[in-house]
């Protein structure tokens, strides 16, 4: 697609730059091949034939689009901020819960705690009064 660099070569360099193992090279290259294939397929279907690459006039966005792409600042009340933090905590617990309980050590400790709770002596009240 306009470059002499193959997806395999790019994947090898990217994996080396990121410091990840060689097993990621084939995964990265495969994903690049898939994305190029999907891009070509979309372009062929949309235009009904081979396509001409669109010329790139500038590496910068037009100034008219700057407002759409600039950061937005939201002002939150303390309650709204607390709600967002609680929602984030809940989502983290939801994701982490299966990971935590998949550990055998944690399972054993949890089961021991459950058994201790069951073994607690119950306080019984007798009907007679003792002085």
C-alpha positions as CSV (number, residue, x, y, z in Angstrom):
1,X,0.0,0.0,0.0
2,X,2.6,2.5,-1.0
3,X,5.5,1.2,1.2
4,X,8.3,-1.3,0.6
5,X,8.2,-2.3,4.2
6,X,6.4,-5.6,4.8
7,X,4.1,-6.2,7.8
8,X,6.6,-8.8,9.0
9,X,9.5,-6.4,9.0
10,X,7.4,-3.7,10.6
11,X,6.3,-6.2,13.3
12,X,9.8,-7.3,14.0
13,X,11.0,-3.7,14.5
14,X,8.0,-2.8,16.6
15,X,8.4,-5.8,18.9
16,X,12.1,-4.9,19.3
17,X,11.2,-1.3,20.1
18,X,8.6,-2.3,22.6
19,X,10.9,-4.9,24.1
20,X,8.4,-7.7,23.8
21,X,9.1,-11.3,22.9
22,X,9.3,-12.8,19.4
23,X,5.9,-14.5,19.8
24,X,4.3,-11.1,19.3
25,X,5.9,-10.6,15.9
26,X,3.6,-13.0,14.1
27,X,0.5,-11.7,15.9
28,X,1.3,-8.1,15.0
29,X,2.1,-9.0,11.4
30,X,-1.2,-11.0,11.1
31,X,-3.2,-8.1,12.5
32,X,-1.6,-5.7,10.0
33,X,-2.4,-8.1,7.1
34,X,-6.1,-8.3,8.4
35,X,-6.4,-4.5,8.6
36,X,-4.9,-3.9,5.2
37,X,-7.2,-6.6,3.7
38,X,-10.3,-5.0,5.4
39,X,-9.2,-1.6,4.2
40,X,-8.8,-2.7,0.6
41,X,-12.1,-4.6,0.7
42,X,-14.0,-1.6,2.1
43,X,-12.5,0.7,-0.5
44,X,-13.3,-1.7,-3.3
45,X,-16.9,-2.1,-2.2
46,X,-17.5,1.6,-1.7
47,X,-16.1,2.8,-5.0
48,X,-16.9,-0.2,-7.2
49,X,-13.4,-0.7,-8.5
50,X,-9.8,0.0,-7.8
51,X,-9.1,3.1,-5.9
52,X,-6.7,6.0,-6.2
53,X,-5.1,7.0,-2.9
54,X,-6.4,10.3,-1.6
55,X,-3.6,12.9,-1.6
56,X,-2.4,14.1,1.7
57,X,-2.0,17.9,1.6
58,X,-0.9,18.4,5.2
59,X,0.0,16.4,8.3
60,X,-2.1,18.8,10.4
61,X,-5.9,19.1,10.8
62,X,-7.6,22.2,9.4
63,X,-8.0,25.0,11.9
64,X,-11.8,24.6,11.5
65,X,-11.6,21.2,13.0
66,X,-9.5,22.3,16.0
67,X,-12.5,22.9,18.2
68,X,-13.8,19.4,17.6
69,X,-10.5,17.8,18.5
70,X,-9.4,19.9,21.4
71,X,-9.7,18.7,25.0
72,X,-12.9,19.4,26.8
73,X,-13.0,20.4,30.5
74,X,-16.0,19.3,32.6
75,X,-16.8,20.8,35.9
76,X,-18.2,18.3,38.4
77,X,-19.8,18.7,41.7
78,X,-18.4,16.6,44.6
79,X,-21.4,14.2,44.4
80,X,-20.8,13.7,40.6
81,X,-17.1,13.0,41.2
82,X,-17.9,10.6,44.0
83,X,-20.4,8.7,41.7
84,X,-17.8,8.4,39.0
85,X,-15.2,7.1,41.5
86,X,-17.7,4.5,42.9
87,X,-18.6,3.4,39.4
88,X,-14.9,2.9,38.6
89,X,-14.4,1.0,41.8
90,X,-17.3,-1.3,41.0
91,X,-16.1,-2.0,37.5
92,X,-12.6,-2.8,38.8
93,X,-14.0,-5.1,41.4
94,X,-16.3,-6.8,38.8
95,X,-13.3,-7.4,36.5
96,X,-10.9,-8.4,39.3
97,X,-13.2,-10.7,41.2
98,X,-12.8,-13.7,38.9
99,X,-9.0,-13.2,38.9
100,X,-8.8,-13.0,42.7
101,X,-11.0,-16.1,43.3
102,X,-9.2,-18.1,40.7
103,X,-6.2,-18.3,43.0
104,X,-6.1,-21.4,45.2
105,X,-4.6,-19.6,48.1
106,X,-7.3,-17.0,48.2
107,X,-10.0,-19.8,47.8
108,X,-8.6,-21.7,50.8
109,X,-8.4,-18.5,52.9
110,X,-11.9,-17.6,52.0
111,X,-13.2,-21.1,52.8
112,X,-11.4,-21.0,56.2
113,X,-13.0,-17.7,57.0
114,X,-16.4,-19.1,56.1
115,X,-15.9,-22.1,58.3
116,X,-14.8,-19.9,61.3
117,X,-18.0,-17.8,60.9
118,X,-20.1,-21.0,61.0
119,X,-18.3,-22.3,64.1
120,X,-19.1,-19.2,66.2
121,X,-20.9,-20.1,69.4
122,X,-24.4,-18.8,69.6
123,X,-25.6,-17.1,72.7
124,X,-28.6,-18.8,74.2
125,X,-30.8,-17.3,76.7
126,X,-32.3,-19.6,79.3
127,X,-35.8,-19.0,80.6
128,X,-34.9,-19.3,84.3
129,X,-33.4,-16.4,86.1
130,X,-30.3,-16.9,88.2
131,X,-29.2,-14.6,91.0
